[in-house]
Amino acid sequence: MPAEQNKAVLRRIYEEVFNKGNLAVVDEVVAADWVYHGAGGMELKGPAGFKEFVKTYRAAFPGLHLAEEDMVAEGEKVAHRITFRGTNTGEFMGMPPTGKQITVGVATISHFVGGREAETWQFADTASMYEQLGVAPPMGQPKK
C-alpha cells in the first residue's frame, strides 16, 4: 500500500525532522532530486535544501511543533494539512525575533517516488503569520 507508506513518511518528517530536529532522517525520506515550490516563488532543491529549510524554521522558532490536521493519499500523491505552532525567539527572514507565538495553517501536496518525497507544493497562511508576529510582510508578499 504505497499511499499508506507515503503518509507514514510524512508523519515521520513532521515528528522526527521538524518537531525533534533530527536532520539525518532527511537523507532517508527525501529524494536526491527533491524540489520544493513555496510561497512567493520560493524553490529549494535536494536534501540539502530541505535541511536548510528546517534549520531556518527551527532557528527562528526553536520549540516549533507541526501537528497533522488532515491527510489524504492516492497513488504517489499525498495532500496534507498541518498546523505550525511556535514562538519566534530567533532571527527569521532577516527580521529580529519578536518573542511572539504563532499558529499558522499550511496545506501541502507531496509527490512520492520510490517511497521518498520527490516534490512538494506548499501553501501557507503567511499573511496571518506576519500579522501574528506583528511585522510587515516582506516586499512582494500580499497583505491581509
C-alpha positions as CSV (number, residue, x, y, z in Angstrom):
1,M,0.0,0.0,0.0
2,P,2.2,2.9,-1.2
3,A,-0.3,5.5,-0.3
4,E,-0.2,4.4,3.4
5,Q,3.6,4.2,3.3
6,N,3.8,7.7,1.9
7,K,1.6,9.0,4.7
8,A,3.9,7.3,7.2
9,V,6.9,9.0,5.7
10,L,5.2,12.4,6.1
11,R,4.4,11.7,9.7
12,R,8.0,10.8,10.3
13,I,9.1,14.1,8.7
14,Y,6.7,16.0,11.0
15,E,7.8,14.3,14.2
16,E,11.5,13.4,13.7
17,V,12.7,16.1,11.4
18,F,10.6,19.2,12.2
19,N,9.5,18.6,15.8
20,K,12.7,16.9,17.0
21,G,15.3,18.4,14.6
22,N,16.7,15.0,13.5
23,L,18.1,16.1,10.1
24,A,19.7,12.7,9.5
25,V,16.2,11.4,8.7
26,V,16.0,13.7,5.7
27,D,18.6,11.6,3.8
28,E,16.3,8.5,4.3
29,V,13.0,10.1,3.2
30,V,13.7,12.8,0.7
31,A,14.7,12.1,-2.9
32,A,18.1,13.3,-4.2
33,D,16.3,15.4,-6.8
34,W,13.6,16.7,-4.4
35,V,12.1,20.1,-5.4
36,Y,10.1,22.4,-3.1
37,H,7.7,25.0,-4.5
38,G,6.7,27.5,-1.9
39,A,5.2,30.9,-1.3
40,G,6.4,33.8,-3.3
41,G,8.0,31.5,-5.9
42,M,10.5,30.1,-3.4
43,E,12.2,27.0,-4.8
44,L,14.5,24.6,-2.9
45,K,16.3,21.5,-4.2
46,G,17.7,18.3,-2.8
47,P,18.1,17.0,0.7
48,A,20.5,19.9,1.4
49,G,17.7,22.4,0.5
50,F,15.3,20.5,2.7
51,K,17.7,20.6,5.7
52,E,18.3,24.3,5.2
53,F,14.5,24.9,5.3
54,V,14.2,23.0,8.5
55,K,17.2,24.7,10.1
56,T,15.8,28.2,9.2
57,Y,12.5,27.5,10.9
58,R,13.9,25.7,13.9
59,A,16.4,28.6,14.5
60,A,13.6,31.1,14.3
61,F,11.1,29.0,16.3
62,P,13.2,26.6,18.4
63,G,10.3,24.9,20.0
64,L,8.2,24.6,16.8
65,H,5.6,21.9,16.6
66,L,3.9,20.6,13.4
67,A,0.5,18.9,14.0
68,E,-1.3,16.9,11.4
69,E,-4.9,18.0,10.8
70,D,-5.8,16.2,7.6
71,M,-4.1,13.7,5.2
72,V,-5.4,12.1,2.0
73,A,-3.4,9.9,-0.3
74,E,-3.9,8.4,-3.7
75,G,-1.2,6.7,-5.6
76,E,2.1,8.7,-5.4
77,K,0.5,11.9,-4.1
78,V,-0.5,13.0,-0.6
79,A,-2.5,16.1,0.3
80,H,-1.9,17.1,3.8
81,R,-2.8,20.0,6.1
82,I,-0.9,20.9,9.2
83,T,-0.8,23.5,11.9
84,F,2.5,25.1,12.7
85,R,3.0,26.5,16.2
86,G,6.0,28.2,17.7
87,T,7.4,31.2,19.5
88,N,9.7,33.4,17.5
89,T,12.9,33.7,19.6
90,G,15.4,33.7,16.7
91,E,16.0,35.7,13.6
92,F,13.6,35.0,10.8
93,M,13.9,36.0,7.2
94,G,16.3,38.9,8.2
95,M,13.9,40.1,11.0
96,P,14.9,40.2,14.6
97,P,13.0,37.9,17.0
98,T,9.6,39.2,18.2
99,G,9.1,36.8,21.1
100,K,5.5,36.2,19.8
101,Q,3.7,32.9,19.5
102,I,2.2,32.0,16.2
103,T,-0.2,29.4,14.9
104,V,-0.2,29.0,11.1
105,G,-2.2,26.8,8.8
106,V,-0.2,25.0,6.0
107,A,-1.5,22.9,3.1
108,T,0.8,20.8,1.1
109,I,0.7,18.4,-1.8
110,S,3.6,15.9,-1.9
111,H,4.7,13.7,-4.7
112,F,6.5,10.5,-3.9
113,V,8.8,8.3,-6.0
114,G,10.1,5.0,-4.6
115,G,8.9,5.8,-1.0
116,R,10.7,9.2,-0.9
117,E,9.2,12.7,-1.1
118,A,10.3,13.9,-4.5
119,E,8.4,17.1,-5.0
120,T,6.5,19.5,-2.6
121,W,4.0,22.2,-3.3
122,Q,3.2,24.2,-0.2
123,F,0.6,26.9,0.6
124,A,0.9,28.7,3.9
125,D,-1.1,31.4,5.5
126,T,1.9,33.8,5.5
127,A,-0.3,36.9,5.9
128,S,-1.6,35.6,9.2
129,M,1.9,34.6,10.3
130,Y,3.3,38.1,9.7
131,E,0.3,39.6,11.4
132,Q,0.8,37.4,14.5
133,L,4.5,38.3,14.5
134,G,3.5,42.0,14.4
135,V,5.7,42.7,11.4
136,A,5.0,43.8,7.8
137,P,5.4,41.1,5.2
138,P,8.5,41.4,3.0
139,M,8.0,43.3,-0.3
140,G,6.2,41.2,-2.8
141,Q,4.1,39.3,-0.2
142,P,0.4,40.0,-0.2
143,K,-1.0,41.9,2.8
144,K,-4.1,40.7,4.6
